[in-house]
């Protein structure tokens, strides 16, 4: 906190820095374009087997350090911290480099990612299951089905009886019509068809009366 000036009252705010003061943080942009990008091109240093090659420092083996500290009779965390700072037990480096183990080399024609053909195989499996279910249902229906016999077929399909003709006196059964006002059967059909279509606008149950005007 800001301490008050000796012999004066404490101010509630800070003094104004002045008109020439610039607020904010200073940011320096080093953008020299293509020339600076090429001149400051950063490449990975080539690894060599000579003495000048930079070796990676192996990390401490904290499991072994803690185990040895417990064997020495250390209990508190401070004692273990001091023991780890005074003793140095490193992990055994592996034969292969960690970079090669973390990033294995793949052949140039390898395809990365997950296979997308699982949907087609899933559909084929579902279709096969559906076919099996249909076959089982068909077999069950065949086993539980009763074969049709002549009696059952006759009960289901009864022959239609021909309508009986109108009664006539025996003396007129063999007598033909006296008049035939139509020239041929086709003309008779056309006349009856026209009469049937015209009976809609006529009165009476048979449609042979007068026309319905209103």
C-alpha positions as CSV (number, residue, x, y, z in Angstrom):
1,X,0.0,0.0,0.0
2,X,1.1,3.6,-0.6
3,X,2.3,5.3,2.6
4,X,1.0,8.9,3.3
5,X,3.3,11.9,3.1
6,X,4.6,13.1,6.4
7,X,2.6,16.0,7.7
8,X,-0.1,15.7,5.0
9,X,-3.4,14.0,4.7
10,X,-3.7,10.7,2.8
11,X,-4.9,11.2,-0.8
12,X,-7.7,9.1,-2.2
13,X,-6.0,8.7,-5.6
14,X,-2.8,8.9,-7.6
15,X,-1.4,12.0,-9.2
16,X,-1.9,12.5,-13.0
17,X,1.3,11.5,-14.8
18,X,1.1,14.3,-17.3
19,X,0.1,14.8,-21.0
20,X,3.3,13.1,-22.4
21,X,2.8,9.8,-20.5
22,X,2.0,6.8,-22.7
23,X,-0.2,4.1,-21.1
24,X,0.2,0.4,-21.8
25,X,3.0,-2.1,-22.2
26,X,5.8,-1.7,-24.7
27,X,5.7,-4.2,-27.5
28,X,8.5,-4.6,-30.0
29,X,7.7,-6.2,-33.3
30,X,10.7,-7.6,-35.2
31,X,9.2,-8.2,-38.6
32,X,11.8,-7.8,-41.2
33,X,10.0,-9.6,-43.9
34,X,11.4,-12.4,-46.1
35,X,15.0,-11.3,-45.6
36,X,14.9,-11.6,-41.8
37,X,13.0,-14.9,-42.0
38,X,15.7,-16.4,-44.2
39,X,18.6,-15.0,-42.2
40,X,17.1,-16.3,-39.0
41,X,16.2,-19.7,-40.3
42,X,16.3,-22.2,-37.5
43,X,17.2,-25.7,-38.3
44,X,17.7,-28.7,-36.1
45,X,21.4,-29.5,-35.4
46,X,22.6,-32.6,-37.1
47,X,23.3,-35.4,-34.7
48,X,26.8,-36.8,-34.8
49,X,28.6,-39.6,-32.8
50,X,31.6,-37.4,-32.0
51,X,32.6,-35.9,-28.7
52,X,31.0,-32.5,-29.7
53,X,27.5,-34.0,-29.9
54,X,25.2,-32.8,-27.1
55,X,24.1,-35.7,-24.9
56,X,20.7,-35.7,-23.3
57,X,20.8,-35.7,-19.5
58,X,19.1,-38.7,-17.9
59,X,16.5,-37.9,-15.4
60,X,16.7,-38.9,-11.7
61,X,15.3,-42.1,-10.5
62,X,13.0,-40.8,-7.7
63,X,11.7,-44.3,-6.9
64,X,15.1,-45.6,-6.1
65,X,16.0,-42.4,-4.2
66,X,12.9,-42.7,-2.0
67,X,13.5,-46.4,-1.4
68,X,17.1,-45.8,-0.3
69,X,15.9,-43.0,1.9
70,X,13.4,-45.2,3.7
71,X,16.2,-47.8,4.1
72,X,18.4,-45.2,5.7
73,X,15.7,-44.4,8.3
74,X,14.3,-41.1,6.9
75,X,10.7,-40.3,7.8
76,X,9.8,-36.6,7.1
77,X,9.5,-35.0,3.7
78,X,12.3,-32.5,4.5
79,X,14.7,-35.4,5.2
80,X,13.8,-37.0,1.9
81,X,14.3,-33.7,0.1
82,X,17.8,-33.3,1.6
83,X,18.6,-36.9,0.8
84,X,17.6,-36.5,-2.9
85,X,19.6,-33.3,-3.2
86,X,22.8,-34.9,-1.8
87,X,22.5,-38.3,-3.6
88,X,22.2,-38.8,-7.3
89,X,20.7,-41.9,-8.8
90,X,19.8,-41.7,-12.5
91,X,17.6,-43.8,-14.7
92,X,19.3,-46.4,-16.9
93,X,19.2,-45.0,-20.5
94,X,17.7,-47.3,-23.1
95,X,19.7,-48.5,-26.0
96,X,17.5,-46.9,-28.6
97,X,17.1,-43.1,-28.6
98,X,13.9,-41.8,-27.1
99,X,13.1,-39.7,-30.2
100,X,13.2,-42.7,-32.5
101,X,11.0,-44.6,-30.0
102,X,8.5,-41.8,-29.7
103,X,8.4,-41.2,-33.5
104,X,8.7,-44.6,-35.3
105,X,9.4,-44.6,-39.0
106,X,6.5,-45.7,-41.2
107,X,6.7,-46.9,-44.8
108,X,6.0,-44.2,-47.4
109,X,2.7,-45.8,-48.6
110,X,1.1,-46.2,-45.2
111,X,-2.4,-44.8,-44.7
112,X,-3.0,-43.2,-41.3
113,X,-6.3,-43.0,-39.5
114,X,-9.2,-45.3,-38.6
115,X,-10.8,-47.6,-41.2
116,X,-14.2,-46.3,-42.4
117,X,-15.4,-49.7,-43.7
118,X,-16.8,-50.8,-40.4
119,X,-20.2,-49.4,-41.4
120,X,-20.4,-51.7,-44.4
121,X,-19.4,-54.7,-42.4
122,X,-22.0,-53.8,-39.7
123,X,-24.7,-53.5,-42.4
124,X,-23.7,-56.9,-43.8
125,X,-23.9,-58.5,-40.3
126,X,-27.4,-57.0,-39.7
127,X,-28.6,-58.3,-43.1
128,X,-27.3,-61.7,-42.3
129,X,-29.1,-61.7,-38.9
130,X,-32.4,-60.5,-40.6
131,X,-32.1,-63.4,-43.1
132,X,-31.6,-65.9,-40.3
133,X,-34.6,-64.6,-38.4
134,X,-36.8,-64.8,-41.5
135,X,-35.8,-68.4,-42.1
136,X,-36.6,-69.3,-38.5
137,X,-40.0,-67.7,-38.7
138,X,-40.7,-69.4,-42.0
139,X,-39.8,-72.8,-40.5
140,X,-42.0,-72.1,-37.5
141,X,-44.9,-71.2,-39.7
142,X,-44.4,-74.3,-41.7
143,X,-44.3,-76.5,-38.6
144,X,-47.4,-74.9,-37.1
145,X,-49.4,-74.8,-40.4
146,X,-52.2,-77.2,-41.0
147,X,-52.5,-78.6,-44.5
148,X,-55.6,-77.8,-46.5
149,X,-58.0,-80.6,-47.4
150,X,-60.8,-80.9,-49.9
151,X,-63.4,-80.2,-47.1
152,X,-61.7,-77.1,-45.9
153,X,-61.3,-75.8,-49.5
154,X,-65.0,-76.4,-50.2
155,X,-65.9,-74.5,-47.0
156,X,-63.8,-71.5,-48.0
157,X,-64.6,-71.4,-51.7
158,X,-68.3,-72.0,-52.3
159,X,-69.4,-72.1,-55.9
160,X,-71.8,-69.3,-56.9
161,X,-75.2,-70.5,-57.8
162,X,-76.7,-69.3,-61.1
163,X,-79.8,-67.1,-60.6
164,X,-83.0,-68.8,-61.6
165,X,-85.0,-67.5,-64.5
166,X,-88.3,-65.8,-64.1
167,X,-91.3,-68.0,-64.1
168,X,-93.3,-68.4,-67.3
169,X,-96.3,-70.3,-68.2
170,X,-95.5,-73.5,-70.0
171,X,-97.4,-72.5,-73.1
172,X,-95.2,-69.4,-73.5
173,X,-91.8,-70.9,-72.7
174,X,-91.0,-71.7,-76.3
175,X,-92.6,-68.7,-77.9
176,X,-90.2,-66.0,-79.0
177,X,-90.8,-62.2,-79.0
178,X,-93.2,-60.9,-81.6
179,X,-91.4,-57.6,-82.2
180,X,-87.8,-56.7,-82.4
181,X,-87.4,-52.9,-82.9
182,X,-83.6,-52.9,-82.9
183,X,-81.6,-53.7,-86.0
184,X,-78.9,-55.6,-84.3
185,X,-77.7,-56.4,-80.7
186,X,-75.2,-53.5,-80.8
187,X,-77.9,-51.0,-81.4
188,X,-79.9,-52.5,-78.5
189,X,-76.9,-52.1,-76.1
190,X,-76.3,-48.5,-77.2
191,X,-80.0,-47.7,-76.6
192,X,-80.1,-49.2,-73.2
193,X,-76.8,-47.4,-72.3
194,X,-78.2,-44.0,-73.3
195,X,-81.4,-44.7,-71.4
196,X,-79.4,-45.6,-68.3
197,X,-77.4,-42.4,-68.5
198,X,-80.5,-40.3,-69.0
199,X,-82.4,-41.9,-66.1
200,X,-80.4,-39.8,-63.6
201,X,-82.4,-36.7,-64.4
202,X,-85.8,-38.4,-64.5
203,X,-88.2,-39.2,-61.7
204,X,-89.2,-42.6,-60.4
205,X,-87.3,-45.6,-59.0
206,X,-86.4,-46.9,-62.5
207,X,-85.7,-43.4,-63.8
208,X,-88.4,-43.6,-66.5
209,X,-90.6,-40.6,-65.4
210,X,-90.6,-37.0,-66.2
211,X,-87.5,-34.8,-65.9
212,X,-86.6,-32.9,-62.7
213,X,-87.0,-29.3,-63.7
214,X,-86.5,-27.6,-60.3
